Amino acid sequence: MAQVNKKIKQVKMTLDKLALLTQQGFMGVDKRFDGVDKRFDGVDKRFDGVDKRFDRVENRLDRVENEIREMKENSSELFTKLDKFIALYEKQEQEMLLFGAQIRRLEERVIKLESQQK
C-alpha cells in the first residue's frame, strides 16, 4: 500500500506538472494570439487607409469623367460652329472668285471701249 501511495504521489506530481506545462503552453499561445491580433489591427488600419485612398481616386475619376463629358459636349459645339464658319468662308471665297471674274470682264470691256474711242 505504501508503494501504491508513493505511485499516486508521483502520478499526482506528474499530473500537476503536466497541468502547469499545459497552462504555460496555453498562456504562450494566448500571447502569440495577442501579437497576431495586434498585427491584424495594423492590417485593418492599413486597409482603412487604402479604402480611403480608393474613395479619393474614385471621386477624382468621377470628376475626370464629368470633365471629359463636358469637353466632348463643348467640342461638339465648337465643331458645329467651326463647320458653319468654314461654310461661310467657302461661300465668301466663291463670291470673291465671281467678283474677280466680273472685274476682269469689266476691265476688258473698259479696255475695249477705250480702244474704240481712239
FIZALUM-831101 format. One record per atom (N, C-alpha, C): residue number from 1; chain; x, y, z. Coordinates in Angstrom, 3 decimals, decimal comma, padded with zeros to 6 digits. Layout:
+-----+--------+----------+----------+----------+
| num | cadena |        x |        y |        z |
+-----+--------+----------+----------+----------+
| NUM |      A |        X |        Y |        Z |
...
+-----+--------+----------+----------+----------+
END
This chain:
+-----+--------+----------+----------+----------+
| num | cadena |        x |        y |        z |
+-----+--------+----------+----------+----------+
|   1 |      A |  000,804 | -001,175 |  000,000 |
|   1 |      A |  000,000 |  000,000 |  000,000 |
|   1 |      A |  000,864 |  001,264 |  000,000 |
|   2 |      A |  001,936 |  001,197 |  000,670 |
|   2 |      A |  002,850 |  002,325 |  000,708 |
|   2 |      A |  003,379 |  002,606 | -000,693 |
|   3 |      A |  003,633 |  001,533 | -001,413 |
|   3 |      A |  004,111 |  001,716 | -002,787 |
|   3 |      A |  003,021 |  002,331 | -003,665 |
|   4 |      A |  001,800 |  001,949 | -003,455 |
|   4 |      A |  000,683 |  002,495 | -004,232 |
|   4 |      A |  000,536 |  003,987 | -003,928 |
|   5 |      A |  000,628 |  004,361 | -002,651 |
|   5 |      A |  000,535 |  005,781 | -002,277 |
|   5 |      A |  001,682 |  006,582 | -002,897 |
|   6 |      A |  002,865 |  005,964 | -002,892 |
|   6 |      A |  004,021 |  006,619 | -003,477 |
|   6 |      A |  003,810 |  006,817 | -004,976 |
|   7 |      A |  003,275 |  005,815 | -005,650 |
|   7 |      A |  002,996 |  005,916 | -007,086 |
|   7 |      A |  001,939 |  006,981 | -007,352 |
|   8 |      A |  000,940 |  007,031 | -006,496 |
|   8 |      A | -000,121 |  008,029 | -006,662 |
|   8 |      A |  000,468 |  009,426 | -006,523 |
|   9 |      A |  001,369 |  009,610 | -005,530 |
|   9 |      A |  002,011 |  010,912 | -005,360 |
|   9 |      A |  002,845 |  011,260 | -006,590 |
|  10 |      A |  003,559 |  010,265 | -007,120 |
|  10 |      A |  004,367 |  010,507 | -008,309 |
|  10 |      A |  003,468 |  010,862 | -009,498 |
|  11 |      A |  002,368 |  010,116 | -009,605 |
|  11 |      A |  001,432 |  010,394 | -010,685 |
|  11 |      A |  000,830 |  011,780 | -010,495 |
|  12 |      A |  000,470 |  012,107 | -009,235 |
|  12 |      A | -000,107 |  013,407 | -008,951 |
|  12 |      A |  000,883 |  014,514 | -009,277 |
|  13 |      A |  002,112 |  014,322 | -008,893 |
|  13 |      A |  003,135 |  015,303 | -009,185 |
|  13 |      A |  003,287 |  015,444 | -010,701 |
|  14 |      A |  003,242 |  014,348 | -011,381 |
|  14 |      A |  003,377 |  014,381 | -012,818 |
|  14 |      A |  002,166 |  015,070 | -013,434 |
|  15 |      A |  000,975 |  014,803 | -012,938 |
|  15 |      A | -000,235 |  015,455 | -013,441 |
|  15 |      A | -000,210 |  016,952 | -013,141 |
|  16 |      A |  000,264 |  017,326 | -011,956 |
|  16 |      A |  000,376 |  018,749 | -011,616 |
|  16 |      A |  001,356 |  019,452 | -012,559 |
|  17 |      A |  002,480 |  018,779 | -012,784 |
|  17 |      A |  003,463 |  019,360 | -013,698 |
|  17 |      A |  002,884 |  019,463 | -015,109 |
|  18 |      A |  002,166 |  018,409 | -015,512 |
|  18 |      A |  001,551 |  018,407 | -016,841 |
|  18 |      A |  000,526 |  019,532 | -016,957 |
|  19 |      A | -000,267 |  019,703 | -015,906 |
|  19 |      A | -001,264 |  020,776 | -015,907 |
|  19 |      A | -000,575 |  022,133 | -015,986 |
|  20 |      A |  000,507 |  022,292 | -015,219 |
|  20 |      A |  001,253 |  023,548 | -015,226 |
|  20 |      A |  001,867 |  023,800 | -016,605 |
|  21 |      A |  002,465 |  022,783 | -017,178 |
|  21 |      A |  003,053 |  022,916 | -018,510 |
|  21 |      A |  001,987 |  023,247 | -019,556 |
|  22 |      A |  000,846 |  022,573 | -019,441 |
|  22 |      A | -000,248 |  022,837 | -020,376 |
|  22 |      A | -000,735 |  024,274 | -020,228 |
|  23 |      A | -000,879 |  024,704 | -018,975 |
|  23 |      A | -001,319 |  026,076 | -018,720 |
|  23 |      A | -000,305 |  027,075 | -019,279 |
|  24 |      A |  000,965 |  026,812 | -019,068 |
|  24 |      A |  002,004 |  027,698 | -019,601 |
|  24 |      A |  001,972 |  027,705 | -021,134 |
|  25 |      A |  001,717 |  026,533 | -021,702 |
|  25 |      A |  001,613 |  026,453 | -023,167 |
|  25 |      A |  000,462 |  027,298 | -023,686 |
|  26 |      A | -000,683 |  027,177 | -023,007 |
|  26 |      A | -001,835 |  027,985 | -023,422 |
|  26 |      A | -001,564 |  029,478 | -023,248 |
|  27 |      A | -000,855 |  029,834 | -022,183 |
|  27 |      A | -000,521 |  031,246 | -021,975 |
|  27 |      A |  000,396 |  031,742 | -023,102 |
|  28 |      A |  001,320 |  030,880 | -023,502 |
|  28 |      A |  002,196 |  031,243 | -024,618 |
|  28 |      A |  001,407 |  031,417 | -025,903 |
|  29 |      A |  000,446 |  030,509 | -026,113 |
|  29 |      A | -000,405 |  030,616 | -027,304 |
|  29 |      A | -001,242 |  031,890 | -027,227 |
|  30 |      A | -001,764 |  032,203 | -026,038 |
|  30 |      A | -002,534 |  033,440 | -025,864 |
|  30 |      A | -001,684 |  034,666 | -026,213 |
|  31 |      A | -000,435 |  034,673 | -025,751 |
|  31 |      A |  000,446 |  035,803 | -026,060 |
|  31 |      A |  000,677 |  035,903 | -027,565 |
|  32 |      A |  000,854 |  034,754 | -028,197 |
|  32 |      A |  001,066 |  034,764 | -029,649 |
|  32 |      A | -000,187 |  035,270 | -030,359 |
|  33 |      A | -001,370 |  034,831 | -029,873 |
|  33 |      A | -002,611 |  035,322 | -030,473 |
|  33 |      A | -002,768 |  036,825 | -030,252 |
|  34 |      A | -002,335 |  037,311 | -029,087 |
|  34 |      A | -002,370 |  038,758 | -028,859 |
|  34 |      A | -001,507 |  039,480 | -029,896 |
|  35 |      A | -000,343 |  038,918 | -030,176 |
|  35 |      A |  000,527 |  039,502 | -031,202 |
|  35 |      A | -000,125 |  039,463 | -032,571 |
|  36 |      A | -000,777 |  038,345 | -032,876 |
|  36 |      A | -001,464 |  038,219 | -034,164 |
|  36 |      A | -002,617 |  039,216 | -034,230 |
|  37 |      A | -003,353 |  039,366 | -033,126 |
|  37 |      A | -004,446 |  040,346 | -033,091 |
|  37 |      A | -003,924 |  041,759 | -033,349 |
|  38 |      A | -002,789 |  042,096 | -032,740 |
|  38 |      A | -002,211 |  043,428 | -032,961 |
|  38 |      A | -001,830 |  043,601 | -034,426 |
|  39 |      A | -001,277 |  042,550 | -035,004 |
|  39 |      A | -000,909 |  042,630 | -036,425 |
|  39 |      A | -002,161 |  042,805 | -037,280 |
|  40 |      A | -003,235 |  042,075 | -036,947 |
|  40 |      A | -004,488 |  042,231 | -037,694 |
|  40 |      A | -005,049 |  043,640 | -037,529 |
|  41 |      A | -004,920 |  044,201 | -036,321 |
|  41 |      A | -005,359 |  045,584 | -036,120 |
|  41 |      A | -004,580 |  046,526 | -037,039 |
|  42 |      A | -003,276 |  046,289 | -037,132 |
|  42 |      A | -002,452 |  047,103 | -038,029 |
|  42 |      A | -002,875 |  046,934 | -039,481 |
|  43 |      A | -003,164 |  045,703 | -039,865 |
|  43 |      A | -003,605 |  045,434 | -041,238 |
|  43 |      A | -004,954 |  046,103 | -041,484 |
|  44 |      A | -005,854 |  046,030 | -040,499 |
|  44 |      A | -007,158 |  046,693 | -040,637 |
|  44 |      A | -006,986 |  048,197 | -040,846 |
|  45 |      A | -006,082 |  048,805 | -040,078 |
|  45 |      A | -005,845 |  050,245 | -040,234 |
|  45 |      A | -005,297 |  050,550 | -041,621 |
|  46 |      A | -004,397 |  049,692 | -042,082 |
|  46 |      A | -003,839 |  049,908 | -043,424 |
|  46 |      A | -004,929 |  049,765 | -044,478 |
|  47 |      A | -005,809 |  048,766 | -044,319 |
|  47 |      A | -006,910 |  048,598 | -045,269 |
|  47 |      A | -007,849 |  049,800 | -045,233 |
|  48 |      A | -008,082 |  050,341 | -044,033 |
|  48 |      A | -008,907 |  051,548 | -043,940 |
|  48 |      A | -008,261 |  052,689 | -044,724 |
|  49 |      A | -006,943 |  052,821 | -044,577 |
|  49 |      A | -006,232 |  053,857 | -045,323 |
|  49 |      A | -006,325 |  053,636 | -046,824 |
|  50 |      A | -006,160 |  052,390 | -047,245 |
|  50 |      A | -006,256 |  052,065 | -048,671 |
|  50 |      A | -007,670 |  052,333 | -049,171 |
|  51 |      A | -008,662 |  051,991 | -048,352 |
|  51 |      A | -010,059 |  052,222 | -048,732 |
|  51 |      A | -010,321 |  053,718 | -048,923 |
|  52 |      A | -009,788 |  054,537 | -048,024 |
|  52 |      A | -009,957 |  055,989 | -048,159 |
|  52 |      A | -009,274 |  056,494 | -049,424 |
|  53 |      A | -008,091 |  055,949 | -049,701 |
|  53 |      A | -007,384 |  056,363 | -050,921 |
|  53 |      A | -008,182 |  055,965 | -052,154 |
|  54 |      A | -008,757 |  054,767 | -052,155 |
|  54 |      A | -009,576 |  054,344 | -053,288 |
|  54 |      A | -010,795 |  055,248 | -053,443 |
|  55 |      A | -011,385 |  055,663 | -052,320 |
|  55 |      A | -012,520 |  056,591 | -052,396 |
|  55 |      A | -012,092 |  057,901 | -053,062 |
|  56 |      A | -010,916 |  058,417 | -052,665 |
|  56 |      A | -010,433 |  059,664 | -053,270 |
|  56 |      A | -010,160 |  059,470 | -054,760 |
|  57 |      A | -009,563 |  058,336 | -055,103 |
|  57 |      A | -009,281 |  058,060 | -056,520 |
|  57 |      A | -010,583 |  057,944 | -057,297 |
|  58 |      A | -011,572 |  057,285 | -056,704 |
|  58 |      A | -012,869 |  057,134 | -057,372 |
|  58 |      A | -013,527 |  058,498 | -057,582 |
|  59 |      A | -013,444 |  059,364 | -056,576 |
|  59 |      A | -014,002 |  060,716 | -056,711 |
|  59 |      A | -013,285 |  061,495 | -057,810 |
|  60 |      A | -011,964 |  061,378 | -057,838 |
|  60 |      A | -011,207 |  062,066 | -058,888 |
|  60 |      A | -011,577 |  061,527 | -060,256 |
|  61 |      A | -011,734 |  060,220 | -060,355 |
|  61 |      A | -012,099 |  059,604 | -061,630 |
|  61 |      A | -013,478 |  060,081 | -062,078 |
|  62 |      A | -014,409 |  060,197 | -061,132 |
|  62 |      A | -015,742 |  060,719 | -061,469 |
|  62 |      A | -015,635 |  062,144 | -062,013 |
|  63 |      A | -014,807 |  062,970 | -061,348 |
|  63 |      A | -014,641 |  064,353 | -061,817 |
|  63 |      A | -014,012 |  064,384 | -063,210 |
|  64 |      A | -013,024 |  063,536 | -063,428 |
|  64 |      A | -012,375 |  063,492 | -064,747 |
|  64 |      A | -013,373 |  063,050 | -065,811 |
|  65 |      A | -014,195 |  062,044 | -065,490 |
|  65 |      A | -015,211 |  061,591 | -066,447 |
|  65 |      A | -016,184 |  062,721 | -066,774 |
|  66 |      A | -016,605 |  063,469 | -065,752 |
|  66 |      A | -017,514 |  064,597 | -065,986 |
|  66 |      A | -016,847 |  065,667 | -066,850 |
|  67 |      A | -015,575 |  065,951 | -066,559 |
|  67 |      A | -014,865 |  066,947 | -067,356 |
|  67 |      A | -014,732 |  066,490 | -068,808 |
|  68 |      A | -014,454 |  065,221 | -069,009 |
|  68 |      A | -014,339 |  064,696 | -070,375 |
|  68 |      A | -015,675 |  064,803 | -071,090 |
|  69 |      A | -016,761 |  064,479 | -070,380 |
|  69 |      A | -018,096 |  064,586 | -070,974 |
|  69 |      A | -018,374 |  066,033 | -071,387 |
|  70 |      A | -018,046 |  066,975 | -070,499 |
|  70 |      A | -018,249 |  068,394 | -070,812 |
|  70 |      A | -017,380 |  068,826 | -071,992 |
|  71 |      A | -016,141 |  068,342 | -072,020 |
|  71 |      A | -015,252 |  068,690 | -073,132 |
|  71 |      A | -015,800 |  068,154 | -074,448 |
|  72 |      A | -016,363 |  066,946 | -074,412 |
|  72 |      A | -016,952 |  066,390 | -075,635 |
|  72 |      A | -018,126 |  067,244 | -076,092 |
|  73 |      A | -018,967 |  067,646 | -075,144 |
|  73 |      A | -020,107 |  068,494 | -075,496 |
|  73 |      A | -019,627 |  069,830 | -076,056 |
|  74 |      A | -018,641 |  070,424 | -075,384 |
|  74 |      A | -018,113 |  071,712 | -075,843 |
|  74 |      A | -017,430 |  071,575 | -077,194 |
|  75 |      A | -016,696 |  070,486 | -077,379 |
|  75 |      A | -016,013 |  070,317 | -078,663 |
|  75 |      A | -017,028 |  070,070 | -079,769 |
|  76 |      A | -018,118 |  069,396 | -079,453 |
|  76 |      A | -019,170 |  069,189 | -080,448 |
|  76 |      A | -019,748 |  070,533 | -080,872 |
|  77 |      A | -020,005 |  071,376 | -079,900 |
|  77 |      A | -020,495 |  072,730 | -080,178 |
|  77 |      A | -019,476 |  073,506 | -081,005 |
|  78 |      A | -018,221 |  073,388 | -080,610 |
|  78 |      A | -017,152 |  074,091 | -081,313 |
|  78 |      A | -017,045 |  073,614 | -082,758 |
|  79 |      A | -017,121 |  072,305 | -082,972 |
|  79 |      A | -017,028 |  071,780 | -084,332 |
|  79 |      A | -018,221 |  072,218 | -085,180 |
|  80 |      A | -019,392 |  072,296 | -084,568 |
|  80 |      A | -020,568 |  072,783 | -085,302 |
|  80 |      A | -020,341 |  074,225 | -085,749 |
|  81 |      A | -019,859 |  075,064 | -084,833 |
|  81 |      A | -019,593 |  076,463 | -085,178 |
|  81 |      A | -018,468 |  076,568 | -086,202 |
|  82 |      A | -017,457 |  075,722 | -086,043 |
|  82 |      A | -016,349 |  075,729 | -086,994 |
|  82 |      A | -016,822 |  075,321 | -088,388 |
|  83 |      A | -017,694 |  074,322 | -088,453 |
|  83 |      A | -018,257 |  073,915 | -089,749 |
|  83 |      A | -019,012 |  075,073 | -090,401 |
|  84 |      A | -019,788 |  075,807 | -089,604 |
|  84 |      A | -020,523 |  076,958 | -090,142 |
|  84 |      A | -019,555 |  078,030 | -090,629 |
|  85 |      A | -018,504 |  078,252 | -089,852 |
|  85 |      A | -017,513 |  079,251 | -090,231 |
|  85 |      A | -016,809 |  078,852 | -091,531 |
|  86 |      A | -016,458 |  077,582 | -091,665 |
|  86 |      A | -015,811 |  077,099 | -092,892 |
|  86 |      A | -016,755 |  077,257 | -094,082 |
|  87 |      A | -018,031 |  076,921 | -093,881 |
|  87 |      A | -019,013 |  077,074 | -094,966 |
|  87 |      A | -019,120 |  078,539 | -095,376 |
|  88 |      A | -019,148 |  079,434 | -094,397 |
|  88 |      A | -019,209 |  080,865 | -094,687 |
|  88 |      A | -017,960 |  081,313 | -095,442 |
|  89 |      A | -016,801 |  080,838 | -095,017 |
|  89 |      A | -015,547 |  081,186 | -095,686 |
|  89 |      A | -015,548 |  080,689 | -097,128 |
|  90 |      A | -015,991 |  079,453 | -097,332 |
|  90 |      A | -016,029 |  078,900 | -098,692 |
|  90 |      A | -016,988 |  079,696 | -099,580 |
|  91 |      A | -018,126 |  080,089 | -099,003 |
|  91 |      A | -019,090 |  080,893 | -099,764 |
|  91 |      A | -018,472 |  082,236 | -100,132 |
|  92 |      A | -017,806 |  082,849 | -099,167 |
|  92 |      A | -017,177 |  084,142 | -099,419 |
|  92 |      A | -016,062 |  083,995 | -100,460 |
|  93 |      A | -015,317 |  082,896 | -100,389 |
|  93 |      A | -014,255 |  082,662 | -101,364 |
|  93 |      A | -014,838 |  082,534 | -102,782 |
|  94 |      A | -015,966 |  081,829 | -102,889 |
|  94 |      A | -016,625 |  081,698 | -104,198 |
|  94 |      A | -017,105 |  083,060 | -104,699 |
|  95 |      A | -017,672 |  083,852 | -103,795 |
|  95 |      A | -018,127 |  085,188 | -104,185 |
|  95 |      A | -016,954 |  086,045 | -104,645 |
|  96 |      A | -015,815 |  085,918 | -103,951 |
|  96 |      A | -014,635 |  086,684 | -104,346 |
|  96 |      A | -014,155 |  086,261 | -105,733 |
|  97 |      A | -014,214 |  084,967 | -106,021 |
|  97 |      A | -013,840 |  084,497 | -107,355 |
|  97 |      A | -014,779 |  085,077 | -108,411 |
|  98 |      A | -016,081 |  085,083 | -108,096 |
|  98 |      A | -017,055 |  085,663 | -109,032 |
|  98 |      A | -016,804 |  087,151 | -109,226 |
|  99 |      A | -016,546 |  087,867 | -108,121 |
|  99 |      A | -016,254 |  089,294 | -108,223 |
|  99 |      A | -014,990 |  089,515 | -109,052 |
| 100 |      A | -014,001 |  088,680 | -108,840 |
| 100 |      A | -012,762 |  088,797 | -109,614 |
| 100 |      A | -013,022 |  088,605 | -111,096 |
| 101 |      A | -013,852 |  087,618 | -111,432 |
| 101 |      A | -014,186 |  087,367 | -112,842 |
| 101 |      A | -014,965 |  088,545 | -113,407 |
| 102 |      A | -015,907 |  089,089 | -112,635 |
| 102 |      A | -016,682 |  090,246 | -113,102 |
| 102 |      A | -015,774 |  091,449 | -113,316 |
| 103 |      A | -014,845 |  091,657 | -112,410 |
| 103 |      A | -013,926 |  092,793 | -112,545 |
| 103 |      A | -013,074 |  092,624 | -113,796 |
| 104 |      A | -012,596 |  091,405 | -114,035 |
| 104 |      A | -011,805 |  091,163 | -115,247 |
| 104 |      A | -012,623 |  091,461 | -116,509 |
| 105 |      A | -013,880 |  090,995 | -116,511 |
| 105 |      A | -014,743 |  091,267 | -117,676 |
| 105 |      A | -014,965 |  092,768 | -117,852 |
| 106 |      A | -015,195 |  093,457 | -116,725 |
| 106 |      A | -015,409 |  094,907 | -116,807 |
| 106 |      A | -014,146 |  095,614 | -117,288 |
| 107 |      A | -013,000 |  095,179 | -116,803 |
| 107 |      A | -011,747 |  095,789 | -117,251 |
| 107 |      A | -011,542 |  095,553 | -118,745 |
| 108 |      A | -011,834 |  094,323 | -119,181 |
| 108 |      A | -011,710 |  094,020 | -120,614 |
| 108 |      A | -012,662 |  094,901 | -121,426 |
| 109 |      A | -013,848 |  095,092 | -120,901 |
| 109 |      A | -014,848 |  095,909 | -121,598 |
| 109 |      A | -014,393 |  097,365 | -121,655 |
| 110 |      A | -013,844 |  097,845 | -120,510 |
| 110 |      A | -013,355 |  099,229 | -120,471 |
| 110 |      A | -012,224 |  099,395 | -121,474 |
| 111 |      A | -011,317 |  098,428 | -121,501 |
| 111 |      A | -010,206 |  098,495 | -122,456 |
| 111 |      A | -010,743 |  098,499 | -123,883 |
| 112 |      A | -011,718 |  097,662 | -124,143 |
| 112 |      A | -012,315 |  097,568 | -125,484 |
| 112 |      A | -012,991 |  098,887 | -125,852 |
| 113 |      A | -013,748 |  099,464 | -124,916 |
| 113 |      A | -014,436 |  100,731 | -125,187 |
| 113 |      A | -013,434 |  101,865 | -125,379 |
| 114 |      A | -012,399 |  101,875 | -124,583 |
| 114 |      A | -011,376 |  102,916 | -124,723 |
| 114 |      A | -010,673 |  102,799 | -126,073 |
| 115 |      A | -010,413 |  101,567 | -126,480 |
| 115 |      A | -009,736 |  101,382 | -127,774 |
| 115 |      A | -010,664 |  101,774 | -128,920 |
| 116 |      A | -011,961 |  101,628 | -128,759 |
| 116 |      A | -012,919 |  102,018 | -129,808 |
| 116 |      A | -013,027 |  103,537 | -129,900 |
| 117 |      A | -012,836 |  104,253 | -128,846 |
| 117 |      A | -012,958 |  105,707 | -128,844 |
| 117 |      A | -011,736 |  106,362 | -129,458 |
| 118 |      A | -010,673 |  105,757 | -129,590 |
| 118 |      A | -009,465 |  106,364 | -130,120 |
| 118 |      A | -009,471 |  106,355 | -131,576 |
+-----+--------+----------+----------+----------+
END
